[in-house]
Amino acid sequence: MPHTLLRIATAGSVDDGKSTLVGRLLHDSKSILADSLDEIARTSAERGFGGEQPALDLALVTDGLRAEREQGITIDVAYRYFSTDKRSFILADCPGHVQYTRNTVTGASTAHAGIVLIDARYGVQEQTRRHLGVLGLLRVPYLVIAVNKMDLIDWDEQRFAAIEAQVHELAGQLGVGQTHVIPVSALQGDNVVERGANSRWYTGPTLLQLLEELPEPQQHGTARLDVQYVIRPQGALAPGLDAEEYRDFRGYAGSLTGGRLAVGDPVQVLSNGQPAASRVSGIRTPSGPVRQAEAGEAIVLLLEDEIDIARGDTVVAGQLPEPVKSLAADVCVLSPGRLAAGDRVLLKHGTRVAQARIEAIEHVLQVEDYTRIPARALELNDLGRIRLRSAAPLAATDYALSRSAGSLLLIDPRDGATLAAGIVKEEEHVPA
C-alpha cells in the first residue's frame, strides 16, 4: 500500500524549541543520514554543546544558514523530508521572530497540519497568538500544540492542563477544526517519538504517532487547471509522432488541483474573461498519455474544441465559478510599508496576474484577543480584511472550498515585491 503524504509546518515563539523538536523527530525516527549526523556531532562539540546532556545540538538539523547557527535562531523556512513505515512527510520548520512572519505564511500555505510549540514555563505568548492566527487564516486542517520544555517545570500536570484549556479556547475563537495538545521535551525526547517515563499521567499519543494517524486531508472542489503555458508544435517532427496530430497539436500545461480529471470529461473554460465549454480529448504527463489525472499532477490538457486559451485562463471540470471582479480577502501583509484604500496593485490569482485596486480596508485582527477593529491601513505582519477591485474577471472561490482557487497574492507594480498573501471570502463576491 503506498504511503500517504502529510505536509507539516512548525511555528511558535522564539526559543520555544522548534528546531530542536524537528531535530529530535528526525533523529529518533532514524531519518538523519550518518554523514549528516557526524557533522552535527562535530559542530556540537566545537560549540561546547552538551554538559550533562548528550552532545548533539539537534537544532543544527534544520538551522543550516550561517546566520542561523551564529545567532541560534531560525531565519528562513527549512524543508525536511522523512518517512516511517506508515507515512511520508514534508516538514517546514518556520521562523519564530515576528519580522519573519511572512516566512511562516509561506511554510504554512501548503500544510495539512501545523505544529505550534509553546514553552511550558511561559504559556501562550503574543507570537504564539500570531502564528495561531496565521494557521487559522490559512485554514490548516489539523492543529497540533506541543507544550515543550515540560522537563523544566517537573512535568507539572496542572500547568499543562491550564495551557491546554487556553489553547482550546483560542482555537475556538479562530474556528480551527481539530486541535491536539501534547506535553513534550524536545531536548530529552519525551513524547516526541518514544513515550517518556516522566509523564505517566498523559495517556495520549506521542507526536509522531499522532502525525502518522491523522486522517488524510480530503481534496475539496472540482478538478481545476490554471493554464501556465500553451504548447504548440515547434521544430522538426520527432520520430514516432503522427504528422497530422503534431501539426494540429495544442496543449495546455499546468498543475491539476482539486480533484480527478479524465478523458471525455466535460469542462468549462474562463478565457479572456468569457466562459466557454468543451470536452477533454487527451491528457499528457511526463510519462506519456494517460486516461485520467489526479490533483497535484503536472499535465498537458487537450480539448476537443478550438478555444482561444492563453496563460492565466482557467479550465474547470463541472460548474465554472461565476467570474468576479470585486471580492473581499483576508490578508497577511508581507512587505514593509502599508496597504491603504486607493492603492493600485497587481493581483495574482492562479496563473493570472491582473491590475487591481484596494477599495477599502475593513478591519485589522488584534492578535492579543482576536478582536477585529476598524482600520484605515495595514502594516507589516498585520492580519486583516480588505476589499479589492480587479480589472479582469477571476474564477475565484471561497478558500474553504479550494485552497488553489481561493488564494491570491498582492504584488507591487513598481518593483514586483510581494505585498500580501490572502484568501478569498466567497460570501463577499460581486459578479463581474
VOSEPA-539998 format. One record per residue (C-alpha): x, y, z. Coordinates in Angstrom, 1 decimal. Layout:
+--------+--------+--------+
!      x !      y !      z !
+--------+--------+--------+
!      X !      Y !      Z !
...
+--------+--------+--------+
END
This chain:
+--------+--------+--------+
!      x !      y !      z !
+--------+--------+--------+
!    0.0 !    0.0 !    0.0 !
!    1.5 !    3.4 !   -1.0 !
!    2.4 !    5.9 !    1.7 !
!    0.1 !    8.8 !    2.2 !
!    1.9 !   12.2 !    2.3 !
!    1.4 !   14.7 !    5.1 !
!    2.7 !   18.2 !    4.9 !
!    3.6 !   19.8 !    8.2 !
!    4.6 !   23.3 !    9.3 !
!    6.1 !   24.2 !   12.7 !
!    5.6 !   27.6 !   14.3 !
!    5.8 !   29.3 !   17.7 !
!    7.6 !   32.0 !   19.7 !
!   11.4 !   32.4 !   19.7 !
!   13.3 !   29.9 !   21.8 !
!   10.3 !   27.6 !   22.2 !
!   12.5 !   24.8 !   20.7 !
!   11.1 !   24.4 !   17.2 !
!   14.3 !   23.4 !   15.5 !
!   15.3 !   21.1 !   18.4 !
!   11.9 !   19.4 !   18.2 !
!   12.3 !   18.9 !   14.5 !
!   15.8 !   17.6 !   15.0 !
!   14.6 !   15.2 !   17.7 !
!   11.8 !   14.0 !   15.5 !
!   14.2 !   13.2 !   12.6 !
!   16.9 !   11.8 !   14.9 !
!   14.6 !    9.4 !   16.9 !
!   12.8 !    8.3 !   13.8 !
!   16.2 !    7.4 !   12.3 !
!   15.7 !    9.9 !    9.4 !
!   19.2 !   11.6 !    9.5 !
!   21.9 !   10.2 !    7.3 !
!   25.1 !    9.0 !    9.0 !
!   27.3 !   11.7 !    7.5 !
!   24.9 !   14.5 !    8.5 !
!   24.8 !   13.1 !   12.0 !
!   28.6 !   13.0 !   12.2 !
!   28.8 !   16.7 !   11.0 !
!   26.2 !   17.7 !   13.6 !
!   28.1 !   15.9 !   16.3 !
!   31.4 !   17.7 !   15.3 !
!   29.7 !   21.1 !   15.2 !
!   28.0 !   20.5 !   18.5 !
!   31.4 !   19.6 !   20.1 !
!   33.1 !   22.6 !   18.7 !
!   30.3 !   24.8 !   20.2 !
!   30.7 !   23.1 !   23.6 !
!   27.1 !   21.9 !   23.5 !
!   26.2 !   19.3 !   25.9 !
!   27.2 !   19.4 !   29.6 !
!   25.2 !   16.7 !   31.2 !
!   23.1 !   16.3 !   28.1 !
!   24.1 !   14.2 !   25.0 !
!   26.5 !   16.3 !   22.9 !
!   24.1 !   16.7 !   20.0 !
!   22.6 !   20.1 !   19.2 !
!   19.6 !   18.8 !   17.3 !
!   18.6 !   22.4 !   16.2 !
!   21.5 !   22.1 !   13.7 !
!   19.5 !   19.6 !   11.7 !
!   17.3 !   22.4 !   10.3 !
!   19.3 !   25.6 !   11.1 !
!   21.6 !   25.4 !    8.1 !
!   22.2 !   29.0 !    7.3 !
!   25.4 !   30.5 !    8.8 !
!   23.5 !   33.4 !   10.3 !
!   21.1 !   30.9 !   11.9 !
!   23.9 !   28.9 !   13.5 !
!   25.7 !   32.1 !   14.7 !
!   22.5 !   33.7 !   16.2 !
!   20.9 !   30.5 !   17.4 !
!   17.6 !   31.3 !   15.6 !
!   15.7 !   30.2 !   12.6 !
!   15.5 !   32.8 !    9.8 !
!   14.3 !   31.0 !    6.7 !
!   11.9 !   28.2 !    6.2 !
!   13.8 !   24.9 !    6.3 !
!   12.2 !   21.9 !    4.5 !
!   12.9 !   18.3 !    5.5 !
!   11.7 !   15.1 !    4.0 !
!   11.3 !   11.9 !    6.0 !
!    9.1 !    8.8 !    6.2 !
!    8.1 !    6.0 !    8.5 !
!    6.6 !    2.6 !    7.9 !
!    3.1 !    4.3 !    7.9 !
!    3.5 !    7.6 !    6.2 !
!    5.8 !   10.1 !    4.3 !
!    6.2 !   13.7 !    5.5 !
!    7.3 !   17.1 !    4.2 !
!    8.1 !   19.3 !    7.1 !
!    8.6 !   23.1 !    7.0 !
!   10.4 !   24.5 !   10.1 !
!    9.3 !   28.1 !   10.2 !
!   10.9 !   31.1 !   11.9 !
!    9.6 !   32.4 !   15.3 !
!   10.6 !   36.0 !   15.1 !
!    7.8 !   38.5 !   14.3 !
!    9.8 !   40.0 !   11.4 !
!    9.8 !   36.6 !    9.7 !
!    6.0 !   36.1 !    9.9 !
!    5.9 !   36.2 !    6.1 !
!    8.2 !   33.1 !    6.0 !
!    5.7 !   31.3 !    8.3 !
!    2.9 !   32.2 !    5.9 !
!    5.0 !   30.6 !    3.1 !
!    5.6 !   27.4 !    5.1 !
!    2.0 !   27.0 !    6.3 !
!    0.3 !   27.8 !    3.0 !
!    0.5 !   24.2 !    1.8 !
!    0.5 !   22.5 !    5.2 !
!   -2.0 !   19.8 !    6.2 !
!   -1.1 !   20.1 !    9.8 !
!    0.5 !   22.9 !   11.9 !
!    2.7 !   22.1 !   14.9 !
!    2.8 !   25.1 !   17.3 !
!    5.3 !   25.0 !   20.1 !
!    4.6 !   26.6 !   23.5 !
!    7.2 !   26.9 !   26.2 !
!    5.6 !   25.3 !   29.3 !
!    7.2 !   27.9 !   31.5 !
!    5.6 !   30.9 !   29.8 !
!    2.5 !   29.6 !   28.1 !
!    0.9 !   31.3 !   25.2 !
!    2.8 !   34.4 !   24.0 !
!    1.9 !   37.2 !   21.6 !
!    3.8 !   35.5 !   18.7 !
!    2.1 !   32.2 !   19.5 !
!   -1.2 !   34.0 !   19.0 !
!    0.0 !   35.5 !   15.8 !
!    1.1 !   32.1 !   14.5 !
!   -2.3 !   30.6 !   15.5 !
!   -3.9 !   33.4 !   13.7 !
!   -1.9 !   32.6 !   10.5 !
!   -2.8 !   28.9 !   10.7 !
!   -6.4 !   29.8 !   11.3 !
!   -6.3 !   32.3 !    8.4 !
!   -4.9 !   29.6 !    6.1 !
!   -7.5 !   27.0 !    7.2 !
!   -4.8 !   24.4 !    8.1 !
!   -6.9 !   21.3 !    8.7 !
!   -5.1 !   20.0 !   11.8 !
!   -3.5 !   21.9 !   14.7 !
!   -1.1 !   20.2 !   17.0 !
!    0.2 !   22.0 !   20.1 !
!    3.4 !   20.7 !   21.5 !
!    3.9 !   22.1 !   25.0 !
!    7.7 !   21.9 !   25.1 !
!   10.2 !   22.0 !   27.9 !
!    8.0 !   20.2 !   30.3 !
!   11.1 !   18.9 !   32.0 !
!   11.9 !   22.4 !   33.2 !
!    8.6 !   22.5 !   35.2 !
!    9.0 !   18.9 !   36.5 !
!    6.2 !   17.7 !   34.3 !
!    3.6 !   19.7 !   36.2 !
!    0.2 !   18.2 !   35.1 !
!   -1.8 !   21.1 !   36.3 !
!    0.3 !   23.6 !   34.4 !
!   -0.1 !   21.6 !   31.2 !
!   -3.9 !   21.4 !   31.8 !
!   -4.1 !   25.2 !   32.1 !
!   -2.2 !   25.7 !   28.8 !
!   -4.3 !   23.1 !   27.1 !
!   -7.6 !   24.8 !   28.2 !
!   -6.2 !   28.2 !   26.9 !
!   -5.3 !   26.7 !   23.6 !
!   -8.7 !   25.1 !   23.0 !
!  -10.3 !   28.5 !   23.8 !
!   -8.1 !   30.3 !   21.3 !
!   -8.7 !   27.6 !   18.7 !
!  -12.5 !   28.0 !   19.2 !
!  -12.2 !   31.8 !   18.6 !
!  -10.3 !   31.2 !   15.4 !
!  -12.7 !   28.5 !   14.1 !
!   -9.9 !   25.9 !   13.9 !
!  -11.1 !   22.4 !   13.4 !
!   -9.2 !   19.5 !   15.1 !
!   -6.8 !   20.6 !   17.8 !
!   -4.4 !   18.2 !   19.7 !
!   -2.2 !   19.1 !   22.7 !
!    0.8 !   17.0 !   23.7 !
!    3.3 !   17.5 !   26.5 !
!    6.9 !   17.0 !   25.2 !
!   10.6 !   17.6 !   26.0 !
!   12.4 !   18.1 !   22.7 !
!   15.8 !   18.1 !   24.4 !
!   15.2 !   14.8 !   26.2 !
!   12.9 !   13.2 !   23.6 !
!    9.9 !   12.5 !   25.8 !
!    6.7 !   12.0 !   23.8 !
!    8.2 !   13.1 !   20.5 !
!    8.8 !    9.7 !   19.0 !
!    9.0 !    7.5 !   22.1 !
!    6.8 !    7.8 !   25.2 !
!    8.5 !    9.4 !   28.2 !
!    8.6 !    7.9 !   31.6 !
!    8.2 !   11.3 !   33.2 !
!    4.5 !   11.9 !   32.1 !
!    2.7 !    8.8 !   33.2 !
!   -0.4 !   10.9 !   33.6 !
!   -0.5 !   11.6 !   29.9 !
!   -2.3 !    8.8 !   28.0 !
!   -2.5 !   10.2 !   24.5 !
!   -0.3 !    9.5 !   21.5 !
!    3.3 !   10.7 !   21.0 !
!    3.8 !   13.4 !   18.4 !
!    4.9 !   11.0 !   15.7 !
!    2.1 !    8.6 !   16.5 !
!   -0.4 !   11.4 !   16.1 !
!    1.1 !   12.6 !   12.8 !
!    1.0 !    9.0 !   11.5 !
!   -2.6 !    8.6 !   12.4 !
!   -4.1 !   11.9 !   11.3 !
!   -6.7 !   11.3 !    8.5 !
!   -5.5 !   12.2 !    5.0 !
!   -6.9 !   15.7 !    4.2 !
!   -9.7 !   15.5 !    1.6 !
!   -9.5 !   17.3 !   -1.7 !
!  -12.2 !   19.9 !   -1.9 !
!  -13.8 !   21.3 !   -5.1 !
!  -13.8 !   20.1 !   -8.7 !
!  -10.7 !   19.5 !  -10.8 !
!   -9.2 !   22.7 !  -12.0 !
!   -6.3 !   23.7 !  -14.2 !
!   -4.8 !   27.2 !  -14.2 !
!   -3.0 !   27.3 !  -17.5 !
!    0.7 !   28.1 !  -17.2 !
!    1.7 !   27.6 !  -20.8 !
!    0.2 !   26.8 !  -24.2 !
!    2.2 !   24.2 !  -26.1 !
!    2.3 !   24.4 !  -29.9 !
!    4.4 !   22.5 !  -32.4 !
!    8.0 !   23.8 !  -32.8 !
!   10.9 !   22.4 !  -34.8 !
!   11.2 !   19.2 !  -36.8 !
!    8.8 !   16.2 !  -36.3 !
!   10.1 !   13.8 !  -33.7 !
!   10.3 !   10.1 !  -34.5 !
!    7.2 !    8.1 !  -33.7 !
!    4.8 !   11.1 !  -33.8 !
!    1.9 !   11.3 !  -36.2 !
!    2.5 !   14.2 !  -38.6 !
!   -1.2 !   15.3 !  -38.7 !
!   -1.5 !   15.2 !  -34.9 !
!    1.7 !   17.0 !  -34.5 !
!    0.6 !   19.8 !  -36.9 !
!   -2.7 !   20.3 !  -35.0 !
!   -1.4 !   19.8 !  -31.5 !
!   -2.4 !   22.4 !  -29.0 !
!   -2.0 !   21.6 !  -25.3 !
!   -2.5 !   23.5 !  -22.1 !
!    0.1 !   22.9 !  -19.4 !
!   -0.4 !   23.3 !  -15.7 !
!   -0.8 !   21.6 !  -12.3 !
!   -4.1 !   19.9 !  -11.7 !
!   -5.8 !   20.9 !   -8.4 !
!   -9.0 !   20.0 !   -6.6 !
!   -9.8 !   16.5 !   -7.9 !
!   -9.7 !   14.0 !  -10.7 !
!   -9.9 !   14.7 !  -14.4 !
!  -10.4 !   12.0 !  -17.1 !
!  -10.5 !   11.9 !  -20.9 !
!  -14.1 !   12.6 !  -22.1 !
!  -15.0 !   14.8 !  -19.1 !
!  -16.9 !   18.0 !  -19.9 !
!  -15.1 !   21.2 !  -18.9 !
!  -15.8 !   24.9 !  -18.6 !
!  -13.2 !   27.4 !  -19.6 !
!  -12.8 !   31.0 !  -18.5 !
!  -10.9 !   32.5 !  -21.5 !
!  -10.3 !   36.3 !  -21.8 !
!  -13.0 !   36.8 !  -19.2 !
!  -15.6 !   34.9 !  -21.2 !
!  -16.9 !   31.4 !  -20.4 !
!  -16.8 !   28.6 !  -22.9 !
!  -17.4 !   24.8 !  -22.9 !
!  -15.6 !   21.8 !  -24.3 !
!  -14.6 !   18.2 !  -23.5 !
!  -11.2 !   16.6 !  -22.6 !
!   -9.8 !   14.8 !  -25.6 !
!   -6.4 !   13.8 !  -24.1 !
!   -4.1 !   14.1 !  -21.1 !
!   -0.3 !   14.0 !  -21.3 !
!    2.1 !   13.6 !  -18.4 !
!    5.9 !   13.4 !  -18.3 !
!    5.5 !    9.6 !  -18.5 !
!    3.2 !    9.8 !  -21.6 !
!   -0.5 !    9.8 !  -22.4 !
!   -2.9 !    8.8 !  -19.6 !
!   -6.7 !    8.3 !  -19.3 !
!   -7.0 !   10.3 !  -16.1 !
!   -5.0 !   12.5 !  -13.8 !
!   -5.2 !   13.3 !  -10.1 !
!   -4.8 !   16.5 !   -8.1 !
!   -1.2 !   17.6 !   -7.8 !
!   -0.1 !   16.1 !  -11.1 !
!    1.6 !   18.3 !  -13.8 !
!   -0.2 !   17.7 !  -17.0 !
!   -0.8 !   18.9 !  -20.6 !
!   -4.5 !   19.0 !  -21.3 !
!   -6.0 !   18.6 !  -24.8 !
!   -9.6 !   19.7 !  -25.7 !
!  -12.0 !   18.7 !  -28.4 !
!  -12.8 !   22.3 !  -29.4 !
!  -10.6 !   25.1 !  -30.6 !
!  -10.8 !   27.8 !  -27.9 !
!   -8.6 !   30.9 !  -27.6 !
!   -6.9 !   29.9 !  -24.4 !
!   -3.8 !   31.6 !  -23.0 !
!   -1.7 !   31.7 !  -19.9 !
!   -3.8 !   32.8 !  -16.9 !
!   -7.0 !   31.2 !  -18.2 !
!   -8.8 !   28.5 !  -16.2 !
!  -10.2 !   25.1 !  -17.1 !
!  -12.7 !   23.6 !  -14.6 !
!  -14.4 !   20.2 !  -14.6 !
!  -18.0 !   20.8 !  -13.9 !
!  -19.5 !   24.2 !  -13.0 !
!  -17.3 !   27.2 !  -13.6 !
!  -17.3 !   29.6 !  -10.7 !
!  -19.1 !   32.9 !  -11.6 !
!  -16.4 !   35.3 !  -12.7 !
!  -15.9 !   38.2 !  -10.3 !
!  -14.1 !   41.5 !  -10.3 !
!  -15.0 !   42.7 !   -6.8 !
!  -14.1 !   40.5 !   -3.9 !
!  -13.1 !   40.5 !   -0.2 !
!  -10.0 !   38.8 !    1.1 !
!   -8.3 !   38.2 !    4.5 !
!   -4.7 !   39.0 !    4.1 !
!   -1.3 !   39.0 !    5.9 !
!    1.0 !   41.9 !    5.0 !
!    4.4 !   40.5 !    3.9 !
!    6.3 !   43.7 !    2.9 !
!    7.4 !   46.8 !    4.8 !
!    5.2 !   49.8 !    4.2 !
!    1.4 !   49.9 !    4.4 !
!   -1.6 !   48.9 !    2.4 !
!   -4.3 !   51.5 !    2.2 !
!   -7.5 !   52.2 !    0.3 !
!   -6.8 !   53.5 !   -3.2 !
!   -3.5 !   51.7 !   -3.6 !
!   -3.0 !   50.1 !   -7.0 !
!   -1.6 !   46.6 !   -7.0 !
!   -1.1 !   43.6 !   -9.2 !
!   -3.4 !   40.7 !   -8.1 !
!   -2.1 !   37.2 !   -8.8 !
!   -4.7 !   34.5 !   -8.7 !
!   -3.7 !   31.1 !  -10.0 !
!   -1.5 !   31.9 !  -13.1 !
!   -3.4 !   35.1 !  -13.9 !
!   -2.0 !   38.5 !  -13.0 !
!   -4.4 !   41.4 !  -13.2 !
!   -4.3 !   45.1 !  -12.3 !
!   -6.4 !   45.8 !   -9.2 !
!   -7.2 !   48.5 !   -6.7 !
!   -7.7 !   48.2 !   -3.0 !
!  -11.2 !   49.7 !   -2.5 !
!  -11.3 !   49.5 !    1.3 !
!   -9.6 !   48.3 !    4.5 !
!  -12.4 !   46.7 !    6.5 !
!  -10.6 !   45.7 !    9.7 !
!   -7.4 !   44.5 !   11.3 !
!   -7.2 !   41.5 !   13.6 !
!   -5.8 !   42.2 !   17.1 !
!   -3.6 !   39.2 !   17.9 !
!   -3.9 !   39.9 !   21.7 !
!   -7.6 !   38.8 !   21.8 !
!   -8.5 !   38.1 !   18.2 !
!  -10.9 !   41.1 !   18.0 !
!  -11.5 !   42.8 !   14.7 !
!  -11.2 !   46.6 !   14.8 !
!  -11.8 !   49.1 !   12.0 !
!   -8.6 !   50.3 !   10.3 !
!   -7.5 !   52.7 !    7.6 !
!   -4.3 !   50.8 !    6.7 !
!   -2.5 !   47.6 !    7.3 !
!    1.2 !   47.4 !    8.3 !
!    3.9 !   44.7 !    8.0 !
!    2.7 !   41.4 !    9.6 !
!   -0.8 !   42.7 !   10.2 !
!   -3.7 !   40.3 !    9.6 !
!   -6.9 !   42.0 !    8.2 !
!   -9.7 !   42.1 !    5.7 !
!   -9.6 !   44.2 !    2.5 !
!  -11.9 !   44.7 !   -0.5 !
!  -10.4 !   44.5 !   -4.0 !
!  -11.5 !   45.5 !   -7.5 !
!   -9.8 !   43.6 !  -10.3 !
!   -9.5 !   44.9 !  -13.9 !
!  -10.1 !   41.3 !  -15.2 !
!  -12.7 !   38.7 !  -14.2 !
!  -11.4 !   36.0 !  -11.9 !
!  -12.6 !   32.4 !  -11.4 !
!  -12.3 !   32.8 !   -7.6 !
!  -14.0 !   30.6 !   -5.0 !
!  -14.0 !   30.6 !   -1.2 !
!  -10.7 !   29.4 !    0.2 !
!  -12.5 !   26.9 !    2.5 !
!  -13.7 !   25.1 !   -0.7 !
!  -10.4 !   25.2 !   -2.6 !
!   -7.0 !   26.4 !   -1.5 !
!   -5.8 !   26.9 !   -5.0 !
!   -8.9 !   28.7 !   -6.3 !
!   -9.3 !   30.7 !   -3.1 !
!   -5.8 !   32.1 !   -2.6 !
!   -4.2 !   35.2 !   -4.0 !
!   -1.1 !   37.5 !   -3.8 !
!   -0.8 !   41.2 !   -4.0 !
!    2.2 !   42.5 !   -5.8 !
!    3.8 !   46.0 !   -6.0 !
!    3.5 !   47.0 !   -9.7 !
!    6.6 !   49.2 !   -9.3 !
!    9.2 !   46.6 !   -8.3 !
!    7.5 !   43.2 !   -8.2 !
!    7.7 !   42.8 !   -4.4 !
!    5.1 !   40.6 !   -2.8 !
!    2.9 !   42.9 !   -0.6 !
!    0.5 !   40.5 !    0.9 !
!   -0.9 !   37.0 !    0.7 !
!   -4.6 !   36.4 !    1.1 !
!   -7.6 !   34.1 !    1.0 !
!  -10.9 !   34.8 !   -0.8 !
!  -14.1 !   35.2 !    1.2 !
!  -16.8 !   34.0 !   -1.3 !
!  -19.8 !   35.5 !    0.5 !
!  -18.4 !   38.9 !   -0.3 !
!  -18.2 !   38.4 !   -4.0 !
!  -19.8 !   40.7 !   -6.5 !
!  -20.3 !   39.2 !  -10.0 !
!  -18.3 !   40.7 !  -12.9 !
+--------+--------+--------+
END
